Amino acid sequence: MPVSEAPNREPAGRGMMRVSASRPRLGPADLIVQFWRAKWLMLLVFVPVLALGLAAALSRPVQFESRARLMVAPAGAANHDMLVQPELAFLRSPVVIERVLDRFPMSRLYPEINETCETRSRTVRGDAEGLRRLAAECRQLCIEAMRRDFHVSAASRAPVIAVRYRNEDAETSAEVLNALIGAYLAYRTQLLATPEASAPGIDRTDMETRLLEAETALGSFLETQQIGNLESERNAVNALYQAARQDLQETGSQLQQAESQLAAYRTQLKSIRPQQELFVEDSTAQRLLDLKLQREALLVDHFPGSQEVLDMDRRIARIQAFIATLDGPVGTVRTGPNPRYEQMLSMTDALRAQAAALSDRQAGLAEQVAGLEARQAELATLAPRYGELIRKRDILEGELLAAAGRGEVPGRARLDGIKVLEPASLPVEPVPTQSIMAGLAFVLACLAGLIAGLLKALTQTGFATRRSVERTLDLPVLATVREV
């Protein structure tokens, strides 16, 4: 209806009613009508939101979740929360994740990250520093991914820890979760194995000082040589050397093949003439034809035995005898470039350019191989010193752990009390992530459609029903007229 203003019954001179703007007052029935009128708008909002949500849900990979439970119950424990929180910190430690990553290849845990890293490694092929940075970046991505897929929680009133791990492969999820639990127990044992008081006759402070000095010497050695780990550096250099050697051999074989083809084309080119005869402009046949035509013309006015016809026959006979003595056409010879020679010449030029490019590449690869060989020799000279520092550090660590093992009982008592209630088993069904996301997408699409319909209903300035007019204008409606 066109009415959008409501009268004000306050006097405004001579008993007239002052009209002021007012929004329609909607009741439940009016809202239902407005929602029905906005059904296409609601559908227009609902369908795209639902489609985007379903696309996002279907794009999620199928994952399997493996679960396990641990119990923290040392003897005489009263406050379970104080016991569980340190264990949760142990489980969430990056050291545990890094130890598990050392046991499994990246291609098995996270194939997408492995594929991305392999693709990027081809772009930095030959750059040792770039490969080291890429390896560190890929490992950090794996750590973040495992930290995202590894969940640890504790019960509120029981000393029980629930651990979960998700992976796209069911067998991998169970193996990795068991490996995480094993790494956690080993890491916990390593940290808590130090006794609270040193054993008699053992200068623990001196041993720790010497171990710290050994670690410092090892770190200074690696920093001076600008390497992170000698073994990793040697493996990276060996991989680069093998790849460069293979490229050098392939380039050498390609260069040899190109040179042999070039020599063969040059030999064939010598036996081909640059020019060839296109045609010979021979006028003898045309002259003979002209004489024959003249003889036919004479026969129109003369008898075959007349003197003119006989003279023409003699001239024709002389020309025919002359043509019979010739080996071929005689006249101006027209020549042009030989297409076969031109084709062979272009192929020779292409092979010459290819051989030059391969020769330059071979020289560059040879220089790269020489540099890698020098780096291998340098690392080989550093290996004895590196091994000496590693052995010294390992010996000091072993002595310190042995001294800790002979310490007092209270320091070792903290190692007890962790029991695996339920080890990780092979999951059978995947995590219903896609169905949950699809349900959330449906709810979100419905909510978006309802909000669009509600905004449409509240922003309307007309009246949906007769009751809305009466409620807003405070006037009775005597009749309604439908639009024609």
C-alpha positions as CSV (number, residue, x, y, z in Angstrom):
1,M,0.0,0.0,0.0
2,P,1.3,3.5,-0.7
3,V,0.6,4.9,2.8
4,S,3.8,5.4,4.6
5,E,3.0,8.2,7.0
6,A,0.9,8.2,10.2
7,P,-1.2,11.1,11.4
8,N,-0.5,12.8,14.7
9,R,-3.7,13.6,16.6
10,E,-2.3,16.6,18.4
11,P,-4.0,19.8,17.4
12,A,-2.1,21.8,14.8
13,G,-4.5,24.8,14.2
14,R,-8.2,24.7,13.1
15,G,-8.5,21.1,14.3
16,M,-6.3,19.7,11.5
17,M,-4.2,16.6,12.2
18,R,-0.4,17.0,11.7
19,V,1.1,14.1,9.7
20,S,4.6,12.8,10.8
21,A,6.6,10.0,9.3
22,S,6.5,6.6,11.0
23,R,7.7,3.2,10.2
24,P,5.2,0.3,9.9
25,R,4.5,-1.7,13.1
26,L,4.9,-5.3,12.2
27,G,3.3,-8.2,14.0
28,P,4.2,-11.9,13.7
29,A,1.8,-12.4,10.7
30,D,3.3,-9.3,9.0
31,L,6.8,-10.7,9.5
32,I,5.8,-14.1,8.0
33,V,4.3,-12.2,5.0
34,Q,7.5,-10.2,4.6
35,F,9.6,-13.3,4.8
36,W,7.5,-14.9,2.1
37,R,7.9,-11.9,-0.1
38,A,11.7,-12.0,0.4
39,K,11.9,-15.7,-0.3
40,W,13.9,-15.2,-3.5
41,L,16.4,-12.9,-1.8
42,M,16.8,-15.4,1.0
43,L,17.3,-18.2,-1.6
44,L,19.8,-16.0,-3.5
45,V,21.8,-15.6,-0.3
46,F,21.4,-19.2,0.9
47,V,22.5,-21.1,-2.2
48,P,26.0,-19.4,-2.7
49,V,26.8,-19.6,1.0
50,L,25.8,-23.3,1.0
51,A,27.8,-24.0,-2.2
52,L,30.9,-22.3,-0.9
53,G,30.6,-24.2,2.4
54,L,30.1,-27.6,0.7
55,A,33.1,-26.9,-1.6
56,A,35.3,-26.1,1.4
57,A,34.0,-29.3,3.2
58,L,34.7,-31.5,0.2
59,S,38.1,-30.1,-0.4
60,R,39.2,-31.2,3.1
61,P,41.3,-34.4,2.9
62,V,40.0,-37.6,4.6
63,Q,41.9,-38.1,7.9
64,F,42.1,-40.9,10.4
65,E,42.4,-40.2,14.1
66,S,44.3,-42.6,16.3
67,R,43.8,-42.4,20.1
68,A,45.7,-43.5,23.2
69,R,45.4,-42.9,26.9
70,L,48.1,-42.5,29.6
71,M,47.7,-42.7,33.4
72,V,49.8,-40.6,35.8
73,A,49.4,-42.2,39.2
74,P,52.5,-42.2,41.4
75,A,52.2,-43.6,44.9
76,G,50.8,-41.2,47.5
77,A,49.6,-38.6,44.9
78,A,46.8,-36.4,46.2
79,N,46.6,-33.5,43.7
80,H,46.2,-35.0,40.3
81,D,46.2,-31.6,38.5
82,M,49.7,-30.8,39.7
83,L,50.9,-34.2,38.4
84,V,49.2,-34.0,35.0
85,Q,50.2,-30.5,33.9
86,P,54.0,-31.2,33.8
87,E,53.2,-34.4,31.7
88,L,51.2,-32.3,29.3
89,A,54.1,-29.9,28.9
90,F,56.4,-32.9,28.2
91,L,54.0,-34.2,25.6
92,R,53.6,-30.8,23.9
93,S,57.4,-30.3,23.8
94,P,58.9,-29.6,20.3
95,V,61.7,-32.1,21.2
96,V,59.2,-35.0,21.1
97,I,57.9,-33.9,17.7
98,E,61.4,-33.5,16.3
99,R,62.4,-36.9,17.5
100,V,59.4,-38.5,15.8
101,L,60.1,-36.6,12.6
102,D,63.6,-38.1,12.5
103,R,62.1,-41.6,12.5
104,F,59.6,-41.1,9.6
105,P,60.3,-39.8,6.1
106,M,58.5,-36.6,5.1
107,S,57.0,-38.3,2.1
108,R,55.0,-40.6,4.4
109,L,53.9,-38.1,7.0
110,Y,53.0,-35.2,4.8
111,P,53.2,-35.9,1.1
112,E,51.9,-32.5,0.1
113,I,54.7,-30.7,2.0
114,N,57.2,-33.2,0.5
115,E,56.0,-32.6,-3.0
116,T,56.2,-28.8,-2.6
117,C,59.7,-29.0,-1.1
118,E,60.9,-31.3,-4.0
119,T,59.5,-28.9,-6.5
120,R,61.2,-25.9,-4.8
121,S,64.5,-27.9,-4.5
122,R,64.7,-28.2,-8.3
123,T,64.7,-24.4,-8.6
124,V,67.6,-24.1,-6.2
125,R,69.5,-27.0,-7.6
126,G,73.2,-26.4,-7.3
127,D,72.9,-23.9,-4.4
128,A,74.1,-25.6,-1.2
129,E,73.1,-22.6,1.0
130,G,69.6,-22.5,-0.6
131,L,69.1,-26.2,-0.1
132,R,70.0,-25.9,3.6
133,R,67.5,-23.1,4.1
134,L,64.9,-25.0,2.2
135,A,65.5,-28.1,4.3
136,A,65.1,-26.1,7.5
137,E,62.0,-24.4,6.2
138,C,60.4,-27.8,5.2
139,R,61.2,-29.3,8.6
140,Q,59.6,-26.4,10.3
141,L,56.5,-26.8,8.2
142,C,56.4,-30.5,9.2
143,I,56.8,-29.5,12.9
144,E,53.9,-27.1,12.6
145,A,51.7,-29.6,10.8
146,M,52.4,-32.3,13.4
147,R,51.7,-29.9,16.2
148,R,48.4,-29.0,14.6
149,D,47.4,-32.7,14.1
150,F,48.7,-33.8,17.6
151,H,46.2,-33.1,20.4
152,V,46.7,-33.7,24.1
153,S,44.0,-33.3,26.8
154,A,43.5,-34.3,30.4
155,A,40.4,-35.5,32.4
156,S,39.2,-33.0,35.0
157,R,39.0,-35.4,38.0
158,A,41.3,-38.2,37.0
159,P,45.0,-38.5,36.3
160,V,44.4,-39.7,32.7
161,I,45.9,-38.0,29.6
162,A,44.2,-38.5,26.2
163,V,46.4,-38.2,23.2
164,R,45.2,-38.1,19.6
165,Y,46.9,-37.8,16.2
166,R,45.4,-37.4,12.8
167,N,46.8,-38.3,9.4
168,E,45.5,-39.1,5.9
169,D,46.7,-42.7,6.3
170,A,45.3,-44.9,9.1
171,E,48.4,-47.1,9.6
172,T,50.6,-44.0,9.7
173,S,48.4,-42.3,12.3
174,A,48.7,-45.3,14.7
175,E,52.4,-45.7,14.2
176,V,53.2,-42.0,14.6
177,L,51.1,-41.8,17.8
178,N,52.9,-44.8,19.3
179,A,56.2,-43.2,18.3
180,L,55.1,-39.9,19.9
181,I,54.3,-41.8,23.2
182,G,57.7,-43.6,23.0
183,A,59.5,-40.3,22.4
184,Y,57.7,-38.7,25.2
185,L,58.6,-41.4,27.7
186,A,62.3,-41.3,26.5
187,Y,62.4,-37.5,26.7
188,R,60.8,-37.6,30.2
189,T,63.3,-40.3,31.4
190,Q,66.2,-38.2,30.0
191,L,65.1,-35.1,31.9
192,L,64.1,-36.7,35.2
193,A,67.0,-39.1,35.4
194,T,69.2,-36.5,37.0
195,P,69.3,-37.1,40.8
196,E,68.4,-34.4,43.2
197,A,71.7,-34.8,45.1
198,S,75.0,-35.8,43.6
199,A,76.4,-39.2,44.4
200,P,79.3,-39.3,46.9
201,G,82.7,-38.9,45.3
202,I,81.4,-37.5,42.0
203,D,82.0,-33.8,41.2
204,R,78.9,-33.3,39.2
205,T,79.5,-29.5,38.7
206,D,82.9,-30.2,37.1
207,M,81.4,-32.8,34.7
208,E,78.6,-30.4,33.7
209,T,81.2,-27.6,33.2
210,R,83.3,-29.9,30.9
211,L,80.2,-31.0,29.0
212,L,79.3,-27.3,28.5
213,E,82.8,-26.6,27.3
214,A,82.6,-29.5,24.9
215,E,79.2,-28.3,23.5
216,T,80.6,-24.7,23.2
217,A,83.7,-26.0,21.3
218,L,81.5,-28.0,19.0
219,G,79.3,-25.0,18.3
220,S,82.2,-22.7,17.7
221,F,83.7,-25.2,15.3
222,L,80.5,-25.5,13.3
223,E,80.0,-21.7,13.4
224,T,83.6,-21.1,12.2
225,Q,83.2,-23.5,9.3
226,Q,79.7,-22.0,8.6
227,I,77.9,-25.3,8.7
228,G,75.0,-26.5,10.8
229,N,75.8,-30.2,10.9
230,L,78.7,-31.9,9.2
231,E,76.9,-35.1,8.2
232,S,74.0,-33.1,6.8
233,E,76.4,-30.9,4.9
234,R,78.3,-33.9,3.5
235,N,75.0,-35.5,2.4
236,A,73.9,-32.3,0.7
237,V,77.2,-31.8,-1.0
238,N,77.3,-35.5,-2.1
239,A,73.7,-35.2,-3.5
240,L,74.7,-32.0,-5.4
241,Y,77.8,-33.7,-6.7
242,Q,76.0,-36.8,-8.0
243,A,73.4,-34.6,-9.7
244,A,76.1,-32.4,-11.3
245,R,78.0,-35.4,-12.4
246,Q,74.9,-36.9,-14.0
247,D,74.1,-33.6,-15.7
248,L,77.7,-33.4,-16.9
249,Q,77.6,-36.9,-18.4
250,E,74.3,-36.3,-20.1
251,T,75.5,-33.0,-21.5
252,G,78.7,-34.7,-22.8
253,S,76.7,-37.4,-24.5
254,Q,74.4,-34.8,-26.1
255,L,77.4,-32.7,-27.2
256,Q,79.0,-35.8,-28.8
257,Q,75.8,-36.7,-30.6
258,A,75.4,-33.2,-31.9
259,E,79.0,-33.1,-33.1
260,S,78.6,-36.4,-34.9
261,Q,75.4,-35.3,-36.6
262,L,77.1,-32.0,-37.6
263,A,80.0,-33.9,-39.1
264,A,77.6,-36.1,-41.1
265,Y,75.7,-33.1,-42.4
266,R,78.9,-31.4,-43.4
267,T,79.9,-34.5,-45.3
268,Q,76.6,-34.7,-47.1
269,L,76.7,-30.9,-47.8
270,K,79.9,-31.3,-49.8
271,S,78.2,-33.7,-52.3
272,I,75.2,-31.4,-52.9
273,R,75.4,-28.5,-55.4
274,P,74.3,-25.2,-54.2
275,Q,72.6,-24.4,-57.5
276,Q,70.4,-26.5,-59.7
277,E,69.0,-26.2,-63.3
278,L,65.5,-25.1,-63.3
279,F,64.8,-25.3,-67.1
280,V,66.4,-24.7,-70.6
281,E,64.9,-22.2,-73.0
282,D,65.1,-24.3,-76.3
283,S,63.6,-22.7,-79.4
284,T,64.3,-25.5,-82.0
285,A,61.1,-27.3,-81.3
286,Q,59.1,-24.1,-81.5
287,R,60.8,-23.3,-84.8
288,L,59.9,-26.8,-86.2
289,L,56.3,-26.3,-85.1
290,D,56.2,-22.9,-86.9
291,L,57.5,-24.4,-90.1
292,K,54.9,-27.2,-90.0
293,L,52.2,-24.6,-89.5
294,Q,53.5,-22.6,-92.5
295,R,53.4,-25.8,-94.7
296,E,49.8,-26.4,-93.7
297,A,49.1,-22.8,-94.7
298,L,50.8,-23.3,-98.1
299,L,48.7,-26.4,-98.8
300,V,45.6,-24.2,-98.8
301,D,46.8,-22.3,-102.0
302,H,49.3,-24.8,-103.5
303,F,49.4,-28.4,-104.5
304,P,51.6,-30.8,-102.5
305,G,54.0,-31.2,-105.4
306,S,54.5,-27.4,-105.9
307,Q,57.9,-25.8,-105.5
308,E,56.9,-23.8,-102.4
309,V,55.7,-26.9,-100.6
310,L,58.8,-28.9,-101.5
311,D,61.1,-26.1,-100.3
312,M,59.2,-26.0,-97.0
313,D,59.5,-29.8,-96.7
314,R,63.3,-29.6,-97.2
315,R,63.6,-26.9,-94.5
316,I,61.5,-29.1,-92.1
317,A,63.7,-32.1,-92.9
318,R,66.9,-30.2,-92.2
319,I,65.6,-29.0,-88.8
320,Q,64.4,-32.5,-87.8
321,A,67.9,-33.8,-88.8
322,F,69.5,-31.1,-86.7
323,I,67.3,-31.9,-83.7
324,A,68.1,-35.6,-84.0
325,T,71.8,-34.9,-83.7
326,L,71.3,-33.1,-80.3
327,D,71.6,-35.0,-76.9
328,G,69.0,-32.7,-75.2
329,P,67.5,-29.3,-75.2
330,V,69.8,-26.5,-76.4
331,G,69.3,-22.9,-75.3
332,T,69.5,-20.6,-72.4
333,V,69.8,-22.5,-69.1
334,R,67.9,-21.1,-66.1
335,T,69.4,-22.0,-62.6
336,G,68.3,-21.4,-59.0
337,P,69.1,-22.3,-55.4
338,N,69.0,-26.0,-54.5
339,P,66.2,-26.5,-51.8
340,R,68.0,-29.6,-50.4
341,Y,71.2,-27.7,-50.1
342,E,69.5,-24.9,-48.3
343,Q,67.7,-27.3,-45.9
344,M,71.0,-29.1,-45.1
345,L,72.7,-25.7,-44.5
346,S,70.0,-24.6,-42.1
347,M,70.2,-27.9,-40.2
348,T,73.9,-27.5,-40.0
349,D,73.6,-24.0,-38.5
350,A,71.1,-25.3,-35.9
351,L,73.4,-28.1,-34.9
352,R,76.4,-25.8,-34.7
353,A,74.4,-23.5,-32.4
354,Q,73.3,-26.5,-30.3
355,A,76.8,-27.8,-30.0
356,A,78.0,-24.3,-28.9
357,A,75.3,-24.1,-26.2
358,L,76.1,-27.7,-25.0
359,S,79.8,-26.9,-24.9
360,D,79.2,-23.8,-22.7
361,R,76.9,-25.9,-20.4
362,Q,79.5,-28.6,-20.2
363,A,82.2,-26.0,-19.2
364,G,79.8,-24.6,-16.5
365,L,79.0,-28.1,-15.1
366,A,82.6,-29.1,-15.1
367,E,83.4,-26.0,-13.1
368,Q,80.6,-26.8,-10.7
369,V,81.7,-30.4,-10.3
370,A,85.3,-29.2,-9.5
371,G,83.9,-26.8,-6.8
372,L,81.9,-29.6,-5.3
373,E,84.9,-31.9,-5.3
374,A,86.9,-29.2,-3.5
375,R,84.1,-28.8,-1.0
376,Q,84.0,-32.6,-0.4
377,A,87.8,-32.6,0.2
378,E,87.4,-29.7,2.6
379,L,84.6,-31.5,4.5
380,A,86.8,-34.7,4.6
381,T,89.6,-32.7,6.3
382,L,87.1,-31.3,8.8
383,A,85.7,-34.8,9.6
384,P,88.4,-35.9,12.1
385,R,88.1,-32.8,14.2
386,Y,84.4,-32.9,14.1
387,G,84.4,-36.6,15.1
388,E,86.8,-35.8,18.0
389,L,84.5,-33.1,19.3
390,I,81.4,-35.3,19.0
391,R,83.1,-38.2,20.8
392,K,84.2,-36.0,23.6
393,R,80.7,-34.6,24.0
394,D,79.1,-38.1,23.9
395,I,81.6,-39.5,26.5
396,L,80.9,-36.6,28.9
397,E,77.2,-37.1,28.4
398,G,77.5,-40.8,29.1
399,E,79.5,-40.2,32.2
400,L,77.0,-37.7,33.4
401,L,74.1,-40.0,32.8
402,A,76.0,-42.9,34.5
403,A,76.6,-40.7,37.5
404,A,72.9,-39.8,37.5
405,G,72.0,-43.4,37.4
406,R,74.0,-44.1,40.6
407,G,72.4,-41.2,42.4
408,E,69.8,-41.2,45.2
409,V,66.4,-42.9,44.9
410,P,64.2,-39.7,45.4
411,G,65.6,-38.3,42.1
412,R,64.7,-41.5,40.2
413,A,61.3,-42.1,41.9
414,R,59.8,-39.4,39.6
415,L,60.4,-41.8,36.6
416,D,57.7,-44.1,37.8
417,G,54.0,-43.7,37.6
418,I,53.4,-43.4,33.9
419,K,51.3,-46.2,32.5
420,V,49.9,-46.7,29.0
421,L,46.3,-47.6,29.6
422,E,45.4,-47.8,25.9
423,P,48.0,-47.9,23.2
424,A,47.3,-46.4,19.8
425,S,45.3,-48.8,17.6
426,L,44.6,-48.7,13.8
427,P,41.5,-46.5,13.2
428,V,38.8,-48.1,11.1
429,E,36.6,-45.1,10.1
430,P,37.8,-41.6,9.1
431,V,37.1,-38.5,11.1
432,P,33.7,-37.1,10.0
433,T,35.3,-33.7,9.2
434,Q,33.5,-33.3,5.9
435,S,30.0,-34.0,7.3
436,I,30.6,-31.7,10.2
437,M,31.7,-28.9,7.9
438,A,28.8,-29.6,5.6
439,G,26.4,-29.3,8.5
440,L,28.0,-26.1,9.7
441,A,27.8,-24.7,6.1
442,F,24.1,-25.5,6.0
443,V,23.5,-23.8,9.3
444,L,25.5,-20.8,8.3
445,A,23.6,-20.6,4.9
446,C,20.3,-20.8,6.7
447,L,21.4,-18.1,9.1
448,A,22.6,-15.8,6.3
449,G,19.3,-16.3,4.4
450,L,17.2,-15.5,7.5
451,I,19.3,-12.4,8.2
452,A,18.8,-11.2,4.6
453,G,15.0,-11.8,4.9
454,L,14.8,-10.1,8.3
455,L,16.7,-7.0,6.9
456,K,14.4,-7.0,3.9
457,A,11.4,-7.1,6.2
458,L,12.6,-4.4,8.6
459,T,13.6,-2.0,5.8
460,Q,10.2,-2.1,4.0
461,T,8.3,1.2,4.2
462,G,5.0,-0.2,2.9
463,F,2.4,-2.2,4.8
464,A,2.1,-6.0,4.4
465,T,-1.4,-6.5,5.8
466,R,-4.4,-4.6,6.9
467,R,-3.5,-5.1,10.6
468,S,-0.2,-3.4,10.0
469,V,-2.0,-0.3,8.6
470,E,-4.4,-0.2,11.6
471,R,-1.5,-0.8,14.1
472,T,0.7,1.9,12.6
473,L,-1.8,4.6,11.7
474,D,-4.2,4.0,14.5
475,L,-7.1,4.2,12.0
476,P,-9.6,1.5,11.0
477,V,-9.3,0.1,7.5
478,L,-12.7,-0.1,5.8
479,A,-11.7,-1.9,2.6
480,T,-8.7,-3.2,0.7
481,V,-8.2,-3.1,-3.0
482,R,-6.0,-5.5,-4.9
483,E,-3.6,-4.3,-7.5
484,V,-4.9,-5.0,-11.1
